[in-house]
Structure formats: structure tokens, C-alpha cells
């Protein structure tokens, strides 16, 4: 065990976050996302919600300050009548941890899948909210 690191951050996730360099991306995948078939590196975080995991990650991981939108959501498919209150939770966590107001963009579902395939890693969470998938682009640690 370590001091100051959330128990939500497994040793495997801590290793991956540490390995990632500037502009590498990581996916927080909801329970419906095809994580195993899309991941170069798959990290299981079953039983954990994505918003709480996002908060734990952003305590250790800077978002990319050289792009206007370092976080990416999967757009709701046209015609799908789904509400996405988790997006507000994500935005609040990003604002609190990274100090960014407008850091999130939305991209089309299949474009999201293609981008996820190129991500450094995919974290398969136990998140049950629909359209709760999020990509984070790592920034520079200047300290």
C-alpha cells in the first residue's frame, strides 16, 4: 500500500498512468463498451464507477494543456433517447481537478471506437450509465 493514492487506483493502473507520456490517451470505458476487443492494454476496474475513477486519476494525471479539448465523450447516437447526467459529473470533476471549464468534446460513436483502439490503455469500469465512455489525453508534468 501507498500513502496518498486512492484505493481505486490499482497497481496495474498506477503503472500504466506512470508509463504514459505527453499526448498519450486512456479510455474510461463503461460496462457496455467493447473494452477487451478495443484495448491495446486492458485494465479491469470492475465495481468502480467512472466518475469516481476519473477523480482519482486526475489527482495523479495532468490533462494536456496544449489542446483545447483534452477529454472526449462518445456522442449519443442520433435517435437514441438517452439522458447523460454523468457527463455533468465528468465536467465537474475536470473543473475541480484540472481547473478547466470547457475541456470536453463529443465525437461520433464509431470515431470514438477508432480513437479508443489507438489509446494507450482502456480501463473497463463497472459504470452502468449509458454513454459514459471518456477518453483523456495526458499532459506534461512540469514540476
C-alpha positions in Angstrom: 0.0 0.0 0.0 1.0 3.6 -0.5 0.1 6.8 1.1 -1.9 9.4 -0.8 -3.0 7.2 -3.7 -6.7 6.3 -3.9 -7.6 2.6 -3.3 -9.4 2.9 -6.7 -6.1 3.1 -8.4 -4.8 -0.5 -8.8 -1.1 -1.2 -9.0 -1.7 -2.1 -12.7 -3.4 1.3 -13.4 -0.7 3.2 -11.5 1.9 1.5 -13.7 0.1 2.4 -16.9 -0.5 6.0 -15.8 3.2 6.3 -15.0 4.2 4.8 -18.3 2.1 7.2 -20.4 3.8 10.1 -22.0 2.5 13.5 -23.1 -0.4 13.2 -25.5 -1.0 9.5 -24.8 -4.6 8.7 -24.3 -6.5 6.5 -21.9 -10.2 5.4 -22.1 -12.5 5.1 -19.2 -15.0 2.6 -20.6 -18.5 2.0 -19.2 -19.8 -1.5 -18.7 -21.2 -1.8 -22.2 -18.1 -0.7 -24.1 -16.2 -3.5 -26.0 -13.1 -2.9 -23.9 -11.4 -6.3 -24.4 -11.7 -6.1 -28.2 -10.5 -2.5 -28.5 -7.7 -2.3 -25.9 -4.0 -2.4 -26.6 -3.7 -2.7 -22.8 -6.8 -3.6 -20.8 -7.1 -2.7 -17.1 -10.1 -4.1 -15.2 -11.8 -1.8 -12.7 -15.0 -3.8 -12.2 -17.2 -2.5 -9.5 -15.9 1.1 -9.8 -17.9 4.0 -11.2 -16.3 6.0 -13.9 -16.7 9.4 -12.2 -15.1 8.3 -9.0 -12.2 6.7 -11.0 -11.9 9.9 -13.1 -11.5 11.9 -9.9 -8.8 9.5 -8.6 -6.9 9.6 -11.9 -6.9 13.4 -12.2 -5.3 13.6 -8.8 -2.2 11.9 -10.4 -2.5 12.8 -14.1 -2.5 16.2 -15.8 -4.7 16.8 -18.8 -2.9 18.0 -22.0 -2.6 21.8 -21.8 -1.6 22.1 -25.5 -5.0 21.0 -26.9 -8.3 22.8 -26.4 -10.3 19.7 -25.5 -8.2 17.1 -23.7 -11.3 15.0 -22.8 -13.6 13.3 -25.3 -17.1 11.8 -24.9 -18.9 9.4 -27.2 -21.9 11.3 -28.7 -25.3 9.9 -28.2 -26.4 8.1 -31.4 -29.0 10.2 -33.3 -32.5 8.9 -32.4 -31.4 7.4 -29.1 -33.4 9.0 -26.4 -30.8 8.6 -23.6 -30.1 11.2 -21.0 -26.4 11.6 -20.0 -26.2 13.2 -16.5 -22.8 11.5 -15.9 -21.4 14.0 -18.4 -22.1 16.8 -15.9 -20.3 14.8 -13.2 -17.3 14.4 -15.5 -17.2 18.1 -16.3 -17.4 19.0 -12.6 -14.5 16.6 -11.8 -12.4 18.0 -14.6 -13.1 21.6 -13.5 -12.2 20.8 -9.9 -9.1 18.7 -10.6 -7.7 20.3 -13.7 -9.2 23.8 -13.5 -10.7 23.5 -17.0 -14.2 24.8 -17.8 -14.5 23.8 -21.5 -12.2 20.7 -21.7 -14.7 18.2 -23.2 -15.6 17.5 -26.8 -18.0 14.9 -28.2 -17.3 12.7 -31.2 -19.4 10.3 -33.2 -19.7 6.7 -31.8 -17.6 4.9 -34.4 -15.0 7.6 -34.5 -14.8 7.2 -30.7 -14.3 3.4 -31.2 -11.4 4.0 -33.7 -9.7 6.5 -31.3 -10.1 4.1 -28.4 -8.3 1.4 -30.4 -5.3 3.7 -30.6 -5.4 4.7 -27.0 -2.5 3.6 -24.7 -4.9 1.7 -22.5 -8.6 1.1 -21.8 -10.0 0.9 -18.3 -13.0 -1.3 -18.1 -15.1 0.1 -15.3 -18.3 -1.2 -13.8 -20.1 2.1 -14.8 -23.7 1.4 -15.7 -24.6 4.8 -17.0 -25.1 4.8 -20.8 -22.7 6.8 -23.0 -20.3 7.1 -20.0 -17.2 6.5 -22.1 -14.5 9.1 -21.8 -11.0 9.5 -23.4 -8.4 11.5 -21.5 -5.2 13.0 -23.2 -2.3 13.2 -20.8 -0.4 16.4 -20.4 3.0 17.5 -19.3 4.2 17.3 -15.7 6.4 20.4 -15.4 7.3 20.1 -11.7 
